[in-house]
Amino acid sequence: RVSFEVGMYDLGGTALFLSSRDLQIGRGEPVQDTARVLSRYLDGIMIRTFAQKEVEDLATYGSIPIINGLTDYCHPCQVLADLMTIREYKGACAGNKLCYIGDGNNMTNSLIVGGIKMGMEVSVACPKGYEPDAEIMAWAKENGKFTCTDDVLKAAEGADVLYTDVWASMGQESEAEERKKIFKGYQINADVMKVANDKAMVQHCLPAHRGEEITEEVFEAHANELFDEAENRLHAQKAVLVKCMGTK
């Protein structure tokens, strides 16, 4: 949210934040009606929500650009910043191996799509039963080099980019303790770094739970990369805003 708001002001626009309490959706108004009303007032909408269908409905019924800021299915804007950072550090995305370790969540889904589209080899290490979306994995296998395994070291072998995310995402707080048991070992640590490329970089969408999905040692050793990645959310978001609304 912050990167989009700052980005709008940097580009000479203004931003308005509306929570679920500010909208009539929470009181029973159909999304299609909200989309048509807000389209009369605004030049674009960035929405962060759980349900992917809400974003799709806004796009279907609205007459202005709808930007997917995050859903429980995907996180495309974050991945734009991730890929931008990889290009900064590696010179290009194509030809590099991206390894994701952890829960096959919305982040993983978008990383797979982004990585394959940019010509990267993508590997995922996750516990059985916590794989990314099946349709996305099938698409990745048809369109690039993709593997998914429960073996962390196998997935990380030769990786140029190592990526992880929290074990319990928003809305999964009640599962946090159980997930700690399930995901124990699905961590970027010294052992993982040893099997990766000597110059492997580390990424995380943040905030990180040090000692869980990533060790303190690895986090601090790659802090510059991690916070460049965080900064690049602003620049990537500004590019999205210009692409969507820059011609007005």
ABEGO torsion letter per residue (X at the ends): XAAAAAAAAAAGBBBBBBBAAABAAAAGBBAAAAAAAAAAABABBBBBBABAAAAAAAAAABABBBBBAEBAABBAAAAAAAAAAAAAAAGBABGBBBBBBEBBBAAAAAAAAAAAAAGBBBBBBBBBGABBBAAAAAAAAAABBBBBBABAAAAABGBABBBBBBABBBGAAAAAAAAAAAABGBBBBAAAAAABBAABBBBBAOBBBBGBABBAAAAAAAAAAAAAAAAAAAAAAAAAAAAAAAAX
